[in-house]
Protein backbone atom coordinates (compact mmCIF):
# COMPACT_ATOMS: atom_id res chain seq x y z
CA UNK A 1 0.00 0.00 0.00
CA UNK A 2 1.43 3.39 -1.03
CA UNK A 3 0.53 6.93 0.04
CA UNK A 4 -2.23 7.28 -2.57
CA UNK A 5 -3.93 4.12 -1.31
CA UNK A 6 -3.71 5.54 2.21
CA UNK A 7 -5.37 8.79 1.09
CA UNK A 8 -8.09 6.81 -0.68
CA UNK A 9 -8.94 4.46 2.17
CA UNK A 10 -8.40 6.68 5.22
CA UNK A 11 -11.80 8.37 4.69
CA UNK A 12 -13.47 4.94 4.56
CA UNK A 13 -11.76 3.99 7.83
CA UNK A 14 -12.80 7.34 9.30
CA UNK A 15 -16.38 6.68 8.18
CA UNK A 16 -16.43 3.40 10.13
CA UNK A 17 -14.78 4.94 13.17
CA UNK A 18 -17.34 7.73 13.32
CA UNK A 19 -20.15 5.19 13.33
CA UNK A 20 -18.61 3.53 16.40
CA UNK A 21 -17.74 6.52 18.59
CA UNK A 22 -20.21 8.45 20.79
CA UNK A 23 -22.15 11.21 19.04
CA UNK A 24 -20.93 13.80 21.57
CA UNK A 25 -17.35 13.58 20.28
CA UNK A 26 -18.14 13.08 16.58
CA UNK A 27 -17.47 16.70 15.59
CA UNK A 28 -13.98 16.72 17.07
CA UNK A 29 -13.19 13.28 15.68
CA UNK A 30 -14.40 14.18 12.18
CA UNK A 31 -12.31 17.35 12.19
CA UNK A 32 -9.17 15.58 13.43
CA UNK A 33 -9.53 12.69 10.97
CA UNK A 34 -10.22 14.94 7.98
CA UNK A 35 -7.20 17.12 8.81
CA UNK A 36 -4.99 14.03 8.99
CA UNK A 37 -6.25 12.93 5.55
CA UNK A 38 -5.56 16.39 4.10
CA UNK A 39 -2.03 16.46 5.52
CA UNK A 40 -1.40 12.98 4.11
CA UNK A 41 -2.60 14.11 0.67
CA UNK A 42 -0.02 16.92 0.63
CA UNK A 43 2.66 14.23 0.34
CA UNK A 44 1.34 13.44 -3.14
CA UNK A 45 2.40 16.81 -4.54
CA UNK A 46 6.18 16.37 -4.75
CA UNK A 47 6.38 13.07 -6.66
CA UNK A 48 3.55 14.00 -9.05
CA UNK A 49 4.88 17.45 -9.93
CA UNK A 50 8.32 15.92 -10.58
CA UNK A 51 6.83 13.87 -13.46
CA UNK A 52 3.26 15.09 -14.03
CA UNK A 53 2.69 13.40 -17.40
CA UNK A 54 3.22 9.90 -15.94
CA UNK A 55 1.16 8.11 -13.32
CA UNK A 56 2.68 8.34 -9.85
CA UNK A 57 1.85 6.13 -6.86
CA UNK A 58 0.56 3.54 -9.32
CA UNK A 59 -0.81 0.33 -7.84
CA UNK A 60 -2.10 -2.43 -10.11
CA UNK A 61 -3.16 -5.66 -8.39
CA UNK A 62 -5.88 -8.26 -9.14
CA UNK A 63 -9.22 -7.63 -7.46
CA UNK A 64 -11.72 -10.01 -9.13
CA UNK A 65 -10.47 -12.85 -11.33
CA UNK A 66 -13.58 -13.32 -13.48
CA UNK A 67 -14.34 -10.90 -14.98
CA UNK A 68 -10.84 -9.44 -15.06
CA UNK A 69 -11.17 -6.50 -12.67
CA UNK A 70 -8.08 -4.96 -11.12
CA UNK A 71 -7.45 -2.48 -8.36
CA UNK A 72 -5.51 -0.08 -10.56
CA UNK A 73 -4.93 3.42 -9.22
CA UNK A 74 -2.52 6.25 -9.96
CA UNK A 75 -2.50 10.03 -10.36
CA UNK A 76 -0.91 12.55 -12.69
CA UNK A 77 -0.98 16.32 -13.10
CA UNK A 78 -4.66 16.21 -14.13
CA UNK A 79 -5.95 14.46 -11.01
CA UNK A 80 -3.49 15.74 -8.39
CA UNK A 81 -5.05 19.11 -7.58
CA UNK A 82 -8.60 17.72 -7.70
CA UNK A 83 -7.65 15.24 -4.96
CA UNK A 84 -5.98 17.99 -2.92
CA UNK A 85 -9.08 20.19 -3.31
CA UNK A 86 -11.29 17.30 -2.12
CA UNK A 87 -9.21 16.61 0.97
CA UNK A 88 -8.96 20.33 1.79
CA UNK A 89 -12.69 20.98 1.58
CA UNK A 90 -13.70 18.10 3.84
CA UNK A 91 -12.31 19.57 7.11
CA UNK A 92 -13.63 22.99 6.07
CA UNK A 93 -17.09 21.44 5.64
CA UNK A 94 -16.80 19.91 9.10
CA UNK A 95 -16.09 23.38 10.51
CA UNK A 96 -18.97 25.14 8.76
CA UNK A 97 -21.38 22.44 9.96
CA UNK A 98 -20.28 22.69 13.61
CA UNK A 99 -23.42 24.50 14.80
CA UNK A 100 -25.54 24.15 11.66
CA UNK A 101 -26.08 20.37 12.06
CA UNK A 102 -27.89 19.63 15.33
CA UNK A 103 -29.50 16.20 14.76
CA UNK A 104 -27.94 12.88 13.73
CA UNK A 105 -24.60 14.64 14.01
CA UNK A 106 -22.48 11.49 13.98
CA UNK A 107 -24.16 10.15 10.85
CA UNK A 108 -23.78 13.49 9.04
CA UNK A 109 -20.01 13.59 9.49
CA UNK A 110 -19.72 9.89 8.67
CA UNK A 111 -21.46 10.43 5.33
CA UNK A 112 -19.27 13.47 4.66
CA UNK A 113 -16.16 11.30 4.99
CA UNK A 114 -17.72 8.50 2.93
CA UNK A 115 -18.28 11.07 0.20
CA UNK A 116 -14.61 12.03 0.39
CA UNK A 117 -13.67 8.34 -0.02
CA UNK A 118 -15.73 8.05 -3.20
CA UNK A 119 -14.54 11.31 -4.72
CA UNK A 120 -10.82 10.65 -4.16
CA UNK A 121 -11.32 7.17 -5.61
CA UNK A 122 -12.93 8.59 -8.75
CA UNK A 123 -9.93 10.84 -9.40
CA UNK A 124 -7.43 8.01 -8.74
CA UNK A 125 -9.07 5.00 -10.47
CA UNK A 126 -7.40 3.67 -13.65
CA UNK A 127 -9.67 0.64 -14.05
CA UNK A 128 -13.02 1.46 -15.63
CA UNK A 129 -14.99 -0.88 -13.37
CA UNK A 130 -13.22 0.48 -10.29
CA UNK A 131 -13.95 4.00 -11.55
CA UNK A 132 -17.63 3.08 -11.90
CA UNK A 133 -17.71 1.67 -8.35
CA UNK A 134 -16.27 4.87 -6.88
CA UNK A 135 -18.59 6.94 -9.12
CA UNK A 136 -21.61 5.16 -7.63
CA UNK A 137 -20.24 5.32 -4.09
CA UNK A 138 -20.38 9.13 -4.21
CA UNK A 139 -24.09 8.98 -4.99
CA UNK A 140 -25.01 7.27 -1.69
CA UNK A 141 -23.69 9.79 0.89
CA UNK A 142 -24.87 12.81 -1.13
CA UNK A 143 -28.32 11.22 -1.35
CA UNK A 144 -28.49 11.03 2.44
CA UNK A 145 -26.81 14.40 3.07
CA UNK A 146 -29.55 16.13 1.06
CA UNK A 147 -32.40 13.78 1.96
CA UNK A 148 -31.90 13.87 5.76
CA UNK A 149 -30.29 17.23 6.49
CA UNK A 150 -31.73 19.28 3.61
CA UNK A 151 -34.51 21.86 3.60
CA UNK A 152 -38.28 21.57 3.06
CA UNK A 153 -38.27 20.11 -0.48
CA UNK A 154 -35.30 17.85 0.15
CA UNK A 155 -37.02 14.59 -0.88
CA UNK A 156 -37.98 15.98 -4.28
CA UNK A 157 -34.46 17.33 -4.85
CA UNK A 158 -32.84 14.09 -3.71
CA UNK A 159 -34.94 11.85 -5.93
CA UNK A 160 -34.36 14.13 -8.92
CA UNK A 161 -30.61 14.15 -8.30
CA UNK A 162 -30.58 10.37 -7.92
CA UNK A 163 -32.60 9.66 -11.07
CA UNK A 164 -30.56 12.00 -13.27
CA UNK A 165 -27.26 10.57 -12.07
CA UNK A 166 -28.40 6.94 -12.32
CA UNK A 167 -29.71 7.44 -15.86
CA UNK A 168 -26.27 8.59 -16.98
CA UNK A 169 -24.51 5.90 -14.96
CA UNK A 170 -26.46 3.11 -16.69
CA UNK A 171 -25.34 4.38 -20.09
CA UNK A 172 -21.73 4.56 -18.95
CA UNK A 173 -21.88 1.03 -17.49
CA UNK A 174 -23.22 -0.33 -20.78
CA UNK A 175 -20.32 1.31 -22.65
CA UNK A 176 -17.78 -0.04 -20.14
CA UNK A 177 -19.13 -3.57 -20.54
CA UNK A 178 -19.00 -3.28 -24.35
CA UNK A 179 -15.35 -2.19 -24.19
CA UNK A 180 -14.62 -5.18 -21.95
CA UNK A 181 -16.07 -7.57 -24.53
CA UNK A 182 -13.81 -6.02 -27.17
CA UNK A 183 -10.58 -5.78 -25.15
CA UNK A 184 -10.94 -8.40 -22.42
CA UNK A 185 -10.01 -5.90 -19.71
CA UNK A 186 -11.41 -2.95 -17.79
CA UNK A 187 -7.93 -1.38 -17.44
CA UNK A 188 -8.10 2.17 -18.78
CA UNK A 189 -4.42 2.34 -19.73
CA UNK A 190 -4.56 -0.99 -21.59
CA UNK A 191 -7.82 -0.13 -23.37
CA UNK A 192 -6.48 3.26 -24.45
CA UNK A 193 -3.35 1.61 -25.86
CA UNK A 194 -5.40 -1.04 -27.70
CA UNK A 195 -7.62 1.64 -29.19
CA UNK A 196 -4.66 3.78 -30.26
CA UNK A 197 -2.89 0.86 -31.92
CA UNK A 198 -6.04 -0.28 -33.71
CA UNK A 199 -6.18 -3.64 -31.92
CA UNK A 200 -9.70 -2.68 -30.88
CA UNK A 201 -11.10 -1.46 -34.15
CA UNK A 202 -14.33 0.41 -33.51
CA UNK A 203 -16.59 1.32 -36.40
CA UNK A 204 -17.55 4.96 -36.84
CA UNK A 205 -21.02 4.39 -35.38
CA UNK A 206 -19.68 2.30 -32.48
CA UNK A 207 -17.25 5.04 -31.50
CA UNK A 208 -20.00 7.67 -31.66
CA UNK A 209 -22.34 5.60 -29.48
CA UNK A 210 -19.63 4.76 -26.95
CA UNK A 211 -18.54 8.38 -26.75
CA UNK A 212 -22.12 9.53 -26.20
CA UNK A 213 -22.70 6.92 -23.49
CA UNK A 214 -19.71 8.20 -21.52
CA UNK A 215 -20.29 11.85 -22.39
CA UNK A 216 -23.96 11.97 -21.37
CA UNK A 217 -23.12 10.45 -17.97
CA UNK A 218 -20.41 13.06 -17.46
CA UNK A 219 -22.48 15.94 -18.94
CA UNK A 220 -25.28 15.26 -16.43
CA UNK A 221 -22.77 15.54 -13.61
CA UNK A 222 -21.08 18.72 -14.98
CA UNK A 223 -24.00 19.71 -15.54
CA UNK A 224 -24.13 20.80 -19.18
CA UNK A 225 -27.22 22.54 -20.54
CA UNK A 226 -29.91 21.17 -21.04
CA UNK A 227 -29.10 18.38 -18.54
CA UNK A 228 -28.67 20.84 -15.67
CA UNK A 229 -32.17 21.10 -14.18
CA UNK A 230 -31.42 18.83 -11.19
CA UNK A 231 -28.64 21.11 -9.94
CA UNK A 232 -30.53 24.22 -8.68
CA UNK A 233 -32.99 22.06 -6.73
CA UNK A 234 -30.18 19.99 -5.18
CA UNK A 235 -28.23 23.10 -4.15
CA UNK A 236 -31.19 24.97 -2.68
CA UNK A 237 -32.30 22.01 -0.58
CA UNK A 238 -28.85 20.74 0.47
CA UNK A 239 -27.21 21.73 3.76
CA UNK A 240 -24.31 24.16 3.36
CA UNK A 241 -21.62 21.46 3.49
CA UNK A 242 -23.55 19.43 0.91
CA UNK A 243 -23.70 22.42 -1.45
CA UNK A 244 -19.98 23.07 -1.02
CA UNK A 245 -18.98 19.47 -1.78
CA UNK A 246 -21.48 19.21 -4.62
CA UNK A 247 -20.32 22.40 -6.35
CA UNK A 248 -16.62 22.21 -5.59
CA UNK A 249 -15.91 18.51 -6.06
CA UNK A 250 -18.77 16.38 -7.36
CA UNK A 251 -19.45 18.51 -10.43
CA UNK A 252 -15.75 18.22 -11.28
CA UNK A 253 -16.16 14.45 -11.55
CA UNK A 254 -18.07 15.03 -14.78
CA UNK A 255 -15.53 17.51 -16.15
CA UNK A 256 -12.68 15.20 -15.18
CA UNK A 257 -14.36 12.21 -16.81
CA UNK A 258 -14.69 14.03 -20.13
CA UNK A 259 -11.01 14.96 -20.18
CA UNK A 260 -9.69 11.65 -18.82
CA UNK A 261 -11.85 9.18 -20.74
CA UNK A 262 -13.79 10.77 -23.63
CA UNK A 263 -10.89 12.54 -25.32
CA UNK A 264 -8.17 9.83 -25.34
CA UNK A 265 -10.50 6.85 -25.90
CA UNK A 266 -12.89 8.28 -28.50
CA UNK A 267 -11.05 11.24 -30.09
CA UNK A 268 -12.64 10.84 -33.53
CA UNK A 269 -16.15 11.09 -32.13
CA UNK A 270 -15.12 13.88 -29.76
CA UNK A 271 -13.73 16.00 -32.59
CA UNK A 272 -16.68 15.25 -34.86
CA UNK A 273 -19.21 16.27 -32.22
CA UNK A 274 -17.14 19.16 -30.81
CA UNK A 275 -19.07 21.92 -32.66
CA UNK A 276 -22.37 20.63 -31.26
CA UNK A 277 -21.00 20.27 -27.75
CA UNK A 278 -19.44 23.72 -27.92
CA UNK A 279 -22.84 25.03 -28.95
CA UNK A 280 -24.47 23.47 -25.89
CA UNK A 281 -21.68 24.92 -23.71
CA UNK A 282 -22.20 28.42 -25.15
CA UNK A 283 -25.96 28.22 -24.61
CA UNK A 284 -25.28 27.05 -21.04
CA UNK A 285 -22.91 29.97 -20.43
CA UNK A 286 -25.52 32.52 -21.53
CA UNK A 287 -28.67 30.84 -20.22
CA UNK A 288 -27.10 30.06 -16.85
CA UNK A 289 -26.02 33.68 -16.48
CA UNK A 290 -29.34 35.18 -17.60
CA UNK A 291 -31.40 32.89 -15.35
CA UNK A 292 -29.05 33.66 -12.43
CA UNK A 293 -29.68 37.35 -13.01
CA UNK A 294 -33.39 37.04 -12.16
CA UNK A 295 -33.12 34.69 -9.18
CA UNK A 296 -34.54 35.97 -5.88
CA UNK A 297 -32.85 33.11 -3.97
CA UNK A 298 -29.11 33.43 -3.27
CA UNK A 299 -28.38 29.71 -3.40
CA UNK A 300 -30.26 29.28 -6.65
CA UNK A 301 -28.38 32.26 -8.11
CA UNK A 302 -25.02 30.69 -7.24
CA UNK A 303 -26.25 27.34 -8.59
CA UNK A 304 -27.12 28.83 -11.98
CA UNK A 305 -23.79 30.65 -11.98
CA UNK A 306 -22.21 27.18 -11.80
CA UNK A 307 -24.04 26.15 -14.97
CA UNK A 308 -22.57 29.22 -16.67
CA UNK A 309 -19.03 28.84 -15.32
CA UNK A 310 -18.81 25.13 -16.06
CA UNK A 311 -19.88 25.85 -19.62
CA UNK A 312 -16.43 27.46 -19.92
CA UNK A 313 -14.85 24.18 -18.80
CA UNK A 314 -16.66 22.20 -21.51
CA UNK A 315 -15.92 24.84 -24.15
CA UNK A 316 -12.20 24.86 -23.36
CA UNK A 317 -12.08 21.06 -23.38
CA UNK A 318 -13.55 20.79 -26.88
CA UNK A 319 -11.36 23.53 -28.32
CA UNK A 320 -8.78 20.72 -28.65
CA UNK A 321 -5.73 22.88 -28.03
CA UNK A 322 -3.32 23.32 -25.14
CA UNK A 323 -4.59 26.72 -24.03
CA UNK A 324 -8.23 25.67 -24.00
CA UNK A 325 -7.66 22.39 -22.16
CA UNK A 326 -5.31 23.98 -19.61
CA UNK A 327 -7.88 26.71 -18.98
CA UNK A 328 -10.67 24.15 -18.66
CA UNK A 329 -8.86 22.09 -16.01
CA UNK A 330 -7.68 25.21 -14.16
CA UNK A 331 -11.24 26.53 -14.23
CA UNK A 332 -12.41 23.31 -12.57
CA UNK A 333 -10.16 24.17 -9.62
CA UNK A 334 -11.06 27.87 -9.68
CA UNK A 335 -14.76 27.12 -9.63
CA UNK A 336 -14.25 24.68 -6.77
CA UNK A 337 -12.50 27.34 -4.71
CA UNK A 338 -14.59 30.45 -5.45
CA UNK A 339 -18.04 28.85 -5.70
CA UNK A 340 -17.32 26.68 -2.66
CA UNK A 341 -16.55 29.88 -0.76
CA UNK A 342 -19.73 31.53 -2.06
CA UNK A 343 -21.87 28.67 -0.77
CA UNK A 344 -20.08 28.85 2.58
CA UNK A 345 -20.76 32.58 2.88
CA UNK A 346 -24.40 32.21 1.84
CA UNK A 347 -24.67 29.49 4.48
CA UNK A 348 -23.27 31.86 7.11
CA UNK A 349 -25.97 34.40 6.22
CA UNK A 350 -28.67 31.70 6.35
CA UNK A 351 -27.59 30.62 9.85
CA UNK A 352 -28.13 34.19 11.04
CA UNK A 353 -31.28 35.28 9.19
CA UNK A 354 -32.80 31.85 8.32
CA UNK A 355 -33.62 33.01 4.82
CA UNK A 356 -32.04 32.57 1.40
CA UNK A 357 -34.16 35.31 -0.20
CA UNK A 358 -32.13 38.35 -1.27
CA UNK A 359 -34.98 40.68 -0.27
CA UNK A 360 -34.62 39.51 3.35
CA UNK A 361 -31.24 41.27 3.52
CA UNK A 362 -29.78 44.70 2.78
CA UNK A 363 -27.17 46.80 4.52
CA UNK A 364 -25.37 43.73 5.86
CA UNK A 365 -22.02 45.53 5.44
CA UNK A 366 -23.00 47.92 8.23
CA UNK A 367 -23.43 45.19 10.84
CA UNK A 368 -20.97 42.62 9.42
CA UNK A 369 -18.08 44.51 7.77
CA UNK A 370 -15.60 41.59 7.81
CA UNK A 371 -18.15 39.26 6.25
CA UNK A 372 -18.87 41.93 3.61
CA UNK A 373 -15.17 42.25 2.70
CA UNK A 374 -14.70 38.49 2.34
CA UNK A 375 -17.92 38.20 0.33
CA UNK A 376 -16.72 40.99 -1.98
CA UNK A 377 -13.34 39.30 -2.58
CA UNK A 378 -15.13 36.04 -3.39
CA UNK A 379 -17.58 37.85 -5.69
CA UNK A 380 -14.74 39.53 -7.57
CA UNK A 381 -12.95 36.19 -7.90
CA UNK A 382 -16.12 34.60 -9.25
CA UNK A 383 -16.55 37.23 -11.97
CA UNK A 384 -12.92 36.89 -13.06
CA UNK A 385 -11.20 40.03 -11.79
CA UNK A 386 -7.48 40.08 -12.74
CA UNK A 387 -5.13 38.94 -9.95
CA UNK A 388 -7.80 36.52 -8.71
CA UNK A 389 -8.10 32.88 -9.72
CA UNK A 390 -11.03 32.77 -12.16
CA UNK A 391 -9.38 35.32 -14.44
CA UNK A 392 -6.57 32.94 -15.38
CA UNK A 393 -8.87 30.04 -16.24
CA UNK A 394 -11.37 32.14 -18.19
CA UNK A 395 -8.59 33.91 -20.11
CA UNK A 396 -7.03 30.60 -21.18
CA UNK A 397 -10.42 29.16 -22.17
CA UNK A 398 -11.25 32.23 -24.25
CA UNK A 399 -7.80 32.10 -25.84
CA UNK A 400 -8.24 28.43 -26.71
CA UNK A 401 -11.77 29.02 -28.00
CA UNK A 402 -10.56 31.90 -30.20
CA UNK A 403 -7.89 29.65 -31.73
CA UNK A 404 -10.48 26.94 -32.46
CA UNK A 405 -13.31 29.21 -33.59
CA UNK A 406 -13.26 32.94 -32.96
CA UNK A 407 -17.05 33.16 -32.78
CA UNK A 408 -17.01 30.78 -29.79
CA UNK A 409 -14.82 33.23 -27.89
CA UNK A 410 -17.09 36.17 -28.73
CA UNK A 411 -20.22 34.45 -27.43
CA UNK A 412 -18.40 33.06 -24.37
CA UNK A 413 -17.13 36.54 -23.48
CA UNK A 414 -20.75 37.64 -23.06
CA UNK A 415 -20.99 35.21 -20.17
CA UNK A 416 -18.15 37.03 -18.40
CA UNK A 417 -20.06 40.31 -18.72
CA UNK A 418 -23.31 38.75 -17.54
CA UNK A 419 -21.59 37.19 -14.51
CA UNK A 420 -20.38 40.61 -13.39
CA UNK A 421 -23.94 41.90 -13.66
CA UNK A 422 -25.71 39.26 -11.57
CA UNK A 423 -22.97 38.84 -8.95
CA UNK A 424 -22.48 42.55 -8.29
CA UNK A 425 -26.23 43.16 -8.30
CA UNK A 426 -26.69 40.41 -5.70
CA UNK A 427 -23.91 41.93 -3.59
CA UNK A 428 -25.43 45.41 -3.83
CA UNK A 429 -28.89 44.25 -2.73
CA UNK A 430 -27.55 42.10 0.09
CA UNK A 431 -24.75 44.16 1.62
CA UNK A 432 -25.32 47.80 0.68
CA UNK A 433 -28.06 50.32 1.38
CA UNK A 434 -30.19 50.84 4.48
CA UNK A 435 -30.05 48.07 7.09
CA UNK A 436 -33.51 46.60 7.87
CA UNK A 437 -34.51 46.09 11.49
CA UNK A 438 -34.36 42.28 11.26
CA UNK A 439 -30.88 42.32 9.74
CA UNK A 440 -29.61 44.76 12.34
CA UNK A 441 -30.76 42.51 15.19
CA UNK A 442 -30.02 39.05 13.79
CA UNK A 443 -26.99 39.33 11.48
CA UNK A 444 -23.64 39.39 13.26
CA UNK A 445 -20.13 39.56 11.84
CA UNK A 446 -18.14 36.48 10.90
CA UNK A 447 -16.79 34.58 13.90
CA UNK A 448 -13.42 32.90 14.38
CA UNK A 449 -14.57 29.39 13.39
CA UNK A 450 -16.17 30.66 10.19
CA UNK A 451 -13.12 32.76 9.39
CA UNK A 452 -10.83 29.75 9.79
CA UNK A 453 -13.09 27.79 7.43
CA UNK A 454 -13.26 30.35 4.62
CA UNK A 455 -9.75 31.87 4.91
CA UNK A 456 -7.92 29.03 3.09
CA UNK A 457 -10.21 29.50 0.08
CA UNK A 458 -9.68 33.27 0.03
CA UNK A 459 -5.91 32.73 0.19
CA UNK A 460 -6.17 30.28 -2.72
CA UNK A 461 -8.15 32.81 -4.78
CA UNK A 462 -5.25 35.25 -4.57
CA UNK A 463 -2.52 32.60 -4.81
CA UNK A 464 -4.02 30.92 -7.88
CA UNK A 465 -4.56 34.30 -9.51
CA UNK A 466 -1.05 35.66 -8.95
CA UNK A 467 1.14 32.51 -9.02
CA UNK A 468 -0.73 30.24 -11.42
CA UNK A 469 2.41 28.59 -12.81
CA UNK A 470 2.88 26.27 -9.86
CA UNK A 471 -0.60 24.85 -10.41
CA UNK A 472 -0.68 25.03 -14.19
CA UNK A 473 2.64 23.36 -15.02
CA UNK A 474 1.62 19.85 -13.85
CA UNK A 475 -1.81 20.28 -15.44
CA UNK A 476 -0.28 21.37 -18.74
CA UNK A 477 2.06 18.37 -18.90
CA UNK A 478 -0.80 15.90 -18.30
CA UNK A 479 -3.03 17.71 -20.82
CA UNK A 480 -0.28 17.65 -23.46
CA UNK A 481 -0.18 13.86 -23.16
CA UNK A 482 -3.97 13.59 -23.49
CA UNK A 483 -3.99 15.84 -26.58
CA UNK A 484 -1.17 13.81 -28.12
CA UNK A 485 -3.06 10.55 -27.49
CA UNK A 486 -6.21 11.87 -29.13
CA UNK A 487 -4.33 13.38 -32.06
CA UNK A 488 -2.35 10.18 -32.73
CA UNK A 489 -5.53 8.10 -32.77
CA UNK A 490 -7.28 10.42 -35.23
CA UNK A 491 -4.24 10.48 -37.54
CA UNK A 492 -4.01 6.68 -37.45
CA UNK A 493 -7.69 6.27 -38.39
CA UNK A 494 -7.28 8.79 -41.22
CA UNK A 495 -4.26 6.89 -42.56
CA UNK A 496 -6.17 3.58 -42.42
CA UNK A 497 -9.11 5.15 -44.27
CA UNK A 498 -6.81 6.18 -47.11
Phi, psi and omega in degrees: 000126179259186185296322180298317178299322178298316180294326179292312190268343177302318176299325178293320176296317179297322176303313180292320179298319181294330177289338185265334185276162178296147182299329184297331182254012185291325180297309182297319180294317179298319179295313181297314182295318181291326176293318177300318179296318179297315180297322177296322181293334179296335177292346178285338191295310185303303181299323182289315181292339176291329179212073191287342181279341180260164177276123177259160180054036184287136177224123185224096182230153179297142176243301177235130186287315180226115358290170187283088180247132183238149170275094183240113180230159178173157180226152175229195182295338178287317186267342185306302188290333177293323176292317179299317178299319181296315182287333177288318186289333183298308177296329177294323177291327174298317181296315184288344180264004189304313179256338185293319181267118185241350178231147184050047186298314182300316181294323179301309182291329177296316179293327177298318179285328174295323176297319177299319177303312181294318183293314179298321177297321178301316184284346183253343187289133176240012170245130187297323178290319176298318176303315181296320179299311179296321179303316181285328179301322181296333182293323187294304182296323179294325176303314181284324179300319178281316187291330181262316187254011180279189183269201192300319184259034187293326182293315177301313181296321182293315180296320179296315177300316182295315183293318178299311183295318181294323179300315177292322182296323179297318177298315181297319179298319178299318179293320179298316180294323177296316178298324178296320179295332181275324186249347180073015181206154172262357185294119183299317182294322179290316180298318179298318178295317179297321178292318180296321182276358178081009180282342162249106186258097180276138173290167180302313181294321179298318180295320179298313183294319179295316178302313182296324179298315176292313188296318181297319177301317181286322182295326175297320183284335186304306352264144179266137175301135008260025182264022191261356195292342178287335191292310181301319179296316180298317181293315183297322184273341184288151169295165186303314180298323177296318178296319181297311181293323179296311183288317189279330188237308187294323177295331180289341176300320178293314179299316179298317181299321179298313182291316186288318190252313187293317185289310182287328186274326183228056187294325180298312179295320181298316180289324180293321183267358184304316179300321179293315181295319176299324177297315177298320180297317180294319176297318179298320179300313183284313182296315179303318180291317182292321178291323177300326185296334184253012182280130175275347183257127185297317181295319180293324176298313180294326179296314179291332175296329177295320177301318180292311183294323181283345169298326175297322180298313180294319179298313179296324179297317185268011168284340178056045171217166187298316182297315182295316182290321176299316179296322180297312182292320179295325179291332173302312181294316181301314180297320178299323182283306187286317180287326173301317178295321178299316179295324175300311185293321175297322177297322177299317178296319181296321179298332182272315188256346181056040176208142175257358181284131181299325183292346179281356184243199184127132178067022182296331181299334181291319184262344181222069185296322180294317177299321180295319180295314181294321178295322179294317178300316180294321177297315180294324176295319182295325181272001173086039176291135177306146184081358173243163198297317185298334181300317183296312181296314181294322179298314180295320178297315179295323177296313179296319179295321179295324178294319182285314181198111188300328181294328176301316182295323180296312181292321179295325181298332177298326179297325178296318179294314180299321183296323177297322181296306187286327181289315181290326178293319176299316181298316181300313183290331184273317192253339185253171179089193182287140181272117177295161183300316181298317180295318182299327185265340186248333184268121177247167182287166182298137180263178187297315181299316180294322179295318178298325181288319186269338183302316179302325180287322177295318177300318179295325178302316180286316182299312181289340178272336184250340180225058187291337186302320181298328178273323187284329184300311176297321179299314183298320180295317179293320180294323179299321178294317180296317178296322179294319178299314182291323180293317181298320181293318180295318180295322179295317180295323179295318179295320179294325180294325179288000000 
